[in-house]
Amino acid sequence: MSLIYQSDISAKIVAKTHNLTLSTGTFVMVVEKPSGTIVNWTVVPDYAIGHFTHTTVSGDLNEEGEYKVQIKATVGTDVQVSDVSSFYVYSKL
């Protein structure tokens, strides 16, 4: 995996849930930025292997530091979440 830098666009952030049973519902990547701000990012699911991918856009990686991510699945009134993962965003010179 290559390093991710502040303001990178088109970086692929992949959350590996390995959940192969949930193929319907609404899925988002809940992200806690280094400042503590929490945002939701859209994801593209790959149900065959349980991976959810977000491709970064302008403003996603606007802070340096550790980002925490968790997949949130909503099916009807049922809400499920994955384990929390993290990645680091480095500053540019």
C-alpha positions as CSV (number, residue, x, y, z in Angstrom):
1,M,0.0,0.0,0.0
2,S,1.3,3.4,-0.9
3,L,1.3,6.4,1.5
4,I,-1.8,8.7,1.5
5,Y,-1.2,12.4,1.5
6,Q,-3.3,15.4,2.5
7,S,-5.6,16.5,-0.3
8,D,-5.0,13.3,-2.4
9,I,-7.8,12.8,-4.9
10,S,-8.7,9.3,-6.2
11,A,-7.0,7.4,-3.3
12,K,-8.9,4.2,-2.8
13,I,-9.9,3.5,0.9
14,V,-10.9,-0.1,1.3
15,A,-12.7,-1.4,4.4
16,K,-12.5,-5.2,4.6
17,T,-15.5,-6.6,6.5
18,H,-15.5,-10.1,5.2
19,N,-19.3,-10.1,5.6
20,L,-20.5,-12.2,2.7
21,T,-24.2,-12.4,3.9
22,L,-25.4,-8.8,3.7
23,S,-26.1,-7.9,0.1
24,T,-29.0,-5.5,0.5
25,G,-29.4,-2.2,2.3
26,T,-27.7,1.1,2.6
27,F,-23.9,1.2,3.2
28,V,-21.7,4.1,4.2
29,M,-18.2,4.5,5.5
30,V,-18.3,6.4,8.8
31,V,-15.0,8.4,9.1
32,E,-13.6,10.1,12.1
33,K,-11.0,12.6,11.0
34,P,-8.0,13.5,13.2
35,S,-9.8,16.6,14.5
36,G,-12.7,14.4,15.8
37,T,-15.0,15.5,13.0
38,I,-17.2,12.6,11.8
39,V,-18.4,12.4,8.2
40,N,-20.0,9.7,6.0
41,W,-18.4,8.7,2.7
42,T,-20.1,6.8,-0.1
43,V,-18.9,3.3,-0.8
44,V,-18.9,0.8,-3.6
45,P,-19.5,-2.7,-2.2
46,D,-18.0,-5.9,-3.4
47,Y,-20.3,-8.5,-1.8
48,A,-18.3,-11.4,-3.1
49,I,-15.4,-10.7,-0.9
50,G,-16.9,-8.3,1.7
51,H,-15.0,-5.2,0.8
52,F,-16.3,-1.6,0.6
53,T,-14.3,1.0,-1.3
54,H,-14.4,4.8,-1.2
55,T,-12.5,6.8,-3.8
56,T,-11.5,10.1,-2.3
57,V,-12.7,13.4,-3.7
58,S,-11.7,17.0,-2.9
59,G,-12.0,17.8,0.8
60,D,-12.0,14.2,2.0
61,L,-8.4,14.2,3.1
62,N,-8.1,17.7,4.3
63,E,-6.4,16.9,7.6
64,E,-3.1,15.3,8.5
65,G,-3.2,12.4,11.0
66,E,-5.0,9.2,11.8
67,Y,-8.4,8.6,10.2
68,K,-10.7,5.9,11.7
69,V,-13.2,4.2,9.5
70,Q,-16.2,1.9,10.1
71,I,-18.8,0.5,7.7
72,K,-22.4,1.1,8.7
73,A,-25.1,-1.0,7.1
74,T,-28.8,-0.1,7.4
75,V,-31.3,-2.8,6.4
76,G,-34.8,-1.6,7.2
77,T,-34.7,-0.7,10.9
78,D,-31.6,-2.9,11.6
79,V,-28.3,-1.1,11.8
80,Q,-25.0,-3.0,11.9
81,V,-21.4,-1.8,12.0
82,S,-18.0,-3.3,11.3
83,D,-14.9,-3.2,13.3
84,V,-13.0,0.1,13.3
85,S,-9.9,0.3,11.1
86,S,-7.6,3.3,10.6
87,F,-5.1,4.8,8.2
88,Y,-2.7,7.7,8.4
89,V,-2.7,10.8,6.1
90,Y,0.7,12.5,5.7
91,S,1.3,16.2,5.0
92,K,2.8,17.4,1.8
93,L,5.8,19.7,1.7
